[in-house]
Amino acid sequence: MPLKEKLIQKIKETQGEIKSLVKEYGSKVISEATVEQAYGGMRGIKCMVWETSLLDPMEGIRFRGYSIPEVREKLPKVKGGEEPLPEGIFWLLLTGELPTKKDVKEITKDWQSRSEVPNDTWKILKLLPRDMHPMTQFSIGIMSLQPYSIFVKKYNEGVSKAEFWDSTYEDVMNLLAKLPAIAGYIYRKTYKDGKRIRPKKNLDWGANFAHMMGIDELEYYELMRLYLVLHCDHEGGNVSAHTTHLVGSALSDPYYSLAAGMNGLAGPLHGLANQEVLRWIQGFLEKVGGKIPSSEELSKALWDTLNSGQVIPGYGHAVLRKTDPRYTAQREFALKHMPNDDLFKLVSLIYEVAPDILMKHGKAKNPWPNVDAHSGVLQWYYGVKEYDFYTVMFGVSRAMGVLAQLIWDRALGLPIERPKSITTEWIKQNVINK
Ligand SMILES: CC(C)(COP(=O)(O)OP(=O)(O)OC[C@H]1O[C@@H](n2cnc3c(N)ncnc32)[C@H](O)[C@@H]1OP(=O)(O)O)[C@@H](O)C(=O)NCCC(=O)NCCS
């Protein structure tokens, strides 16, 4: 069944289900907020719905109920390949069901047919300074497509609210189809010869991204597929997801919404942490003369970082309390393809040493590595050493999750978000002096 038909079926089922759920249980309490939470980044307050994935603090992410090992096993792969196709995770996120090989092939074809990027976008990107951060370029590239929004066109024509999801779906598919070409060109123009590489008709979405960056190794295609699957979604409260959702709730179109989310991903405490990990490792290696350090040298460097008031990038998490299964999946890939690589050995050594130090330091609630602690070293191995670019790859992947949810936001008619804020004065009057 084509994706859109499947989606229509799911939307009808879910709309009815949620309507009666809210009618019957609407007044049940699922969360309450404390003063500490109000000042503490709203951690743990359950007050938004995000259908595509759910994060368990101990077990990690589940995409529509499927864990990372499960999606790696169950999602369709290319012939002879071992890693899941990103098209498959998109199908799963959107419909809640596992796709067949045929379903996935149809998405590849659909995205190929929508992948032509307008000339204006190329012109705009070309004008941007080479030393502008790739995430800034990426955000501008996304915004340059906004005038083509079908949602805006339909909205201005006065289409009914019940149909909003349809034009959102079209925008999302158009946007996802074009992201690898835009990201690939940003890579070429920032670090290479500046020439655009055309996509290939026989390649899937992930492999084409690698191809348009200028890397045509089968093993790297596999890494790219895995990378794009692993980073796609991490429930709704993280900065990129929540921002896309919040901006979208004002009925800003998918281009505005995604660009906003990507600007959040560009923060060093969020998606930019993957480049920070590599920066930290390279800086450290320089100090120890490029050799693989001893545990003692590494411990000292980690303590130096902490004592100078900085965070250890790639470690800790706002929700997770165990090693991130996205880290583990990447470690498995490394063990298979590059077990003797020096940088991988160093990343492994950090994994042995850092959690203990973070525990002794006593601040981080989670001393274990997150996804960003491992992604850079894999890219480095295959020659993508320009670590400022890593977050753009993260962004191409994250777009799948946040945009799938945006379609559901429209399908469920979720309203504009408007939580209540309070002042310290209000707290004094209502909590302390009560
Ligand atoms: C991810 C992160 C932002 C979560 O923040 P959080 O929910 O506030 O984390 P915690 O509740 O554990 O923070 C409590 C304290 O521990 C510190 N802490 C958390 N992770 C730390 C780390 N990796 N290194 C040093 N200190 C850390 C926090 O800065 C905070 O310090 P403070 O009380 O002086 O403000 C945080 O762990 C971090 O900065 N990690 C490094 C960056 C990173 O890898 N980001 C990618 C996330 S996928």
Ligand as a Chemical Component Dictionary entry (heavy atoms), coordinates in Angstrom:
data_LIG
# 
_chem_comp.id                   LIG 
_chem_comp.type                 NON-POLYMER 
_chem_comp.pdbx_formal_charge   0 
_chem_comp.three_letter_code    LIG 
# 
loop_
_chem_comp_atom.comp_id 
_chem_comp_atom.atom_id 
_chem_comp_atom.alt_atom_id 
_chem_comp_atom.type_symbol 
_chem_comp_atom.charge 
_chem_comp_atom.model_Cartn_x 
_chem_comp_atom.model_Cartn_y 
_chem_comp_atom.model_Cartn_z 
_chem_comp_atom.pdbx_ordinal 
LIG C1  C1  C 0 23.318 16.272 27.885 1  
LIG C2  C2  C 0 23.326 17.289 29.017 2  
LIG C3  C3  C 0 23.144 18.703 28.422 3  
LIG C4  C4  C 0 22.158 17.005 29.974 4  
LIG O1  O1  O 0 22.083 18.056 30.879 5  
LIG P1  P1  P 0 21.315 17.897 32.272 6  
LIG O2  O2  O 0 20.024 17.200 32.073 7  
LIG O3  O3  O 0 21.276 19.246 32.901 8  
LIG O4  O4  O 0 22.283 16.911 33.051 9  
LIG P2  P2  P 0 22.377 16.673 34.619 10 
LIG O5  O5  O 0 21.052 16.859 35.299 11 
LIG O6  O6  O 0 23.065 15.389 34.800 12 
LIG O7  O7  O 0 23.319 17.883 35.076 13 
LIG C5  C5  C 0 23.679 18.066 36.444 14 
LIG C6  C6  C 0 25.035 18.716 36.491 15 
LIG O8  O8  O 0 25.998 17.808 35.927 16 
LIG C7  C7  C 0 26.718 18.438 34.911 17 
LIG N1  N1  N 0 27.021 17.506 33.839 18 
LIG C8  C8  C 0 26.147 16.787 33.104 19 
LIG N2  N2  N 0 26.802 16.124 32.136 20 
LIG C9  C9  C 0 28.101 16.439 32.256 21 
LIG C10 C10 C 0 29.248 16.085 31.528 22 
LIG N3  N3  N 0 29.213 15.321 30.450 23 
LIG N4  N4  N 0 30.429 16.590 31.930 24 
LIG C11 C11 C 0 30.482 17.406 33.012 25 
LIG N5  N5  N 0 29.419 17.797 33.736 26 
LIG C12 C12 C 0 28.244 17.309 33.347 27 
LIG C13 C13 C 0 25.777 19.518 34.414 28 
LIG O9  O9  O 0 26.497 20.536 33.705 29 
LIG C14 C14 C 0 25.142 19.999 35.683 30 
LIG O10 O10 O 0 26.062 20.850 36.318 31 
LIG P3  P3  P 0 25.567 22.138 37.180 32 
LIG O11 O11 O 0 24.769 21.562 38.316 33 
LIG O12 O12 O 0 26.819 22.806 37.593 34 
LIG O13 O13 O 0 24.720 22.950 36.257 35 
LIG C15 C15 C 0 24.640 17.205 29.824 36 
LIG O14 O14 O 0 24.816 15.886 30.294 37 
LIG C16 C16 C 0 25.844 17.628 29.019 38 
LIG O15 O15 O 0 26.156 18.830 28.968 39 
LIG N6  N6  N 0 26.567 16.644 28.362 40 
LIG C17 C17 C 0 27.674 16.956 27.498 41 
LIG C18 C18 C 0 27.161 17.447 26.159 42 
LIG C19 C19 C 0 26.544 16.330 25.344 43 
LIG O16 O16 O 0 27.100 15.256 25.222 44 
LIG N7  N7  N 0 25.387 16.627 24.745 45 
LIG C20 C20 C 0 24.703 15.688 23.861 46 
LIG C21 C21 C 0 23.476 15.140 24.464 47 
LIG S1  S1  S 0 22.747 13.880 23.471 48 
# 
loop_
_chem_comp_bond.comp_id 
_chem_comp_bond.atom_id_1 
_chem_comp_bond.atom_id_2 
_chem_comp_bond.value_order 
_chem_comp_bond.pdbx_ordinal 
LIG C1  C2  SING 1  
LIG C2  C3  SING 2  
LIG C2  C4  SING 3  
LIG C2  C15 SING 4  
LIG C4  O1  SING 5  
LIG O1  P1  SING 6  
LIG P1  O2  DOUB 7  
LIG P1  O3  SING 8  
LIG P1  O4  SING 9  
LIG O4  P2  SING 10 
LIG P2  O5  DOUB 11 
LIG P2  O6  SING 12 
LIG P2  O7  SING 13 
LIG O7  C5  SING 14 
LIG C5  C6  SING 15 
LIG C6  O8  SING 16 
LIG C6  C14 SING 17 
LIG O8  C7  SING 18 
LIG C7  N1  SING 19 
LIG C7  C13 SING 20 
LIG N1  C8  SING 21 
LIG N1  C12 SING 22 
LIG C8  N2  DOUB 23 
LIG N2  C9  SING 24 
LIG C9  C10 SING 25 
LIG C9  C12 DOUB 26 
LIG C10 N3  SING 27 
LIG C10 N4  DOUB 28 
LIG N4  C11 SING 29 
LIG C11 N5  DOUB 30 
LIG N5  C12 SING 31 
LIG C13 O9  SING 32 
LIG C13 C14 SING 33 
LIG C14 O10 SING 34 
LIG O10 P3  SING 35 
LIG P3  O11 DOUB 36 
LIG P3  O12 SING 37 
LIG P3  O13 SING 38 
LIG C15 O14 SING 39 
LIG C15 C16 SING 40 
LIG C16 O15 DOUB 41 
LIG C16 N6  SING 42 
LIG N6  C17 SING 43 
LIG C17 C18 SING 44 
LIG C18 C19 SING 45 
LIG C19 O16 DOUB 46 
LIG C19 N7  SING 47 
LIG N7  C20 SING 48 
LIG C20 C21 SING 49 
LIG C21 S1  SING 50 
# 
